[in-house]
Amino acid sequence: MKAIWIHGMGGSPNQEKIALMEQYGWETHALHLDYVQEPLRFEILRDYLYQTSD
């Protein structure tokens, strides 16, 4: 099963939680976005979701 880790505003992917998810068999993807500084944040996230899905 696949999972996309989408962190909160001002946060970043939590590697410990991602590792835990992967221990249980999840194929986990994570993308770090600066939501404030990146004007195309939603487009980047959308494209990332398409790239990592089958």
C-alpha positions as CSV (number, residue, x, y, z in Angstrom):
1,M,0.0,0.0,0.0
2,K,1.2,3.5,-0.7
3,A,1.0,6.6,1.5
4,I,1.9,10.2,0.8
5,W,3.2,12.2,3.8
6,I,2.0,15.7,3.6
7,H,3.4,17.8,6.4
8,G,1.8,20.8,8.0
9,M,2.5,24.5,7.4
10,G,6.0,25.3,8.8
11,G,6.8,21.6,9.2
12,S,8.7,19.0,7.4
13,P,8.4,15.2,6.8
14,N,8.9,13.3,10.1
15,Q,11.4,10.6,9.3
16,E,10.7,8.6,12.4
17,K,7.0,8.3,11.6
18,I,7.7,7.5,8.0
19,A,10.1,4.7,9.1
20,L,7.4,3.3,11.3
21,M,4.9,3.3,8.5
22,E,7.4,1.5,6.3
23,Q,7.9,-1.1,9.0
24,Y,4.3,-2.0,8.6
25,G,4.6,-2.4,4.8
26,W,3.6,1.0,3.6
27,E,5.5,2.4,0.6
28,T,5.7,6.0,2.0
29,H,6.6,9.0,-0.1
30,A,7.3,12.5,1.4
31,L,7.8,15.9,-0.2
32,H,9.0,18.9,1.7
33,L,7.3,22.1,0.7
34,D,7.7,25.7,1.9
35,Y,4.0,26.6,1.7
36,V,4.7,30.3,2.4
37,Q,7.5,30.9,-0.1
38,E,6.4,28.5,-2.9
39,P,3.7,30.1,-5.0
40,L,3.1,26.9,-7.0
41,R,2.7,24.7,-3.9
42,F,-0.5,23.1,-4.9
43,E,0.6,22.4,-8.4
44,I,3.8,20.9,-7.1
45,L,1.9,18.7,-4.7
46,R,-0.6,17.6,-7.4
47,D,2.2,16.7,-9.8
48,Y,4.1,14.8,-7.1
49,L,0.9,12.8,-6.4
50,Y,0.5,11.9,-10.0
51,Q,4.2,10.9,-10.3
52,T,4.1,8.6,-7.3
53,S,0.8,6.9,-8.1
54,D,0.3,3.9,-10.3
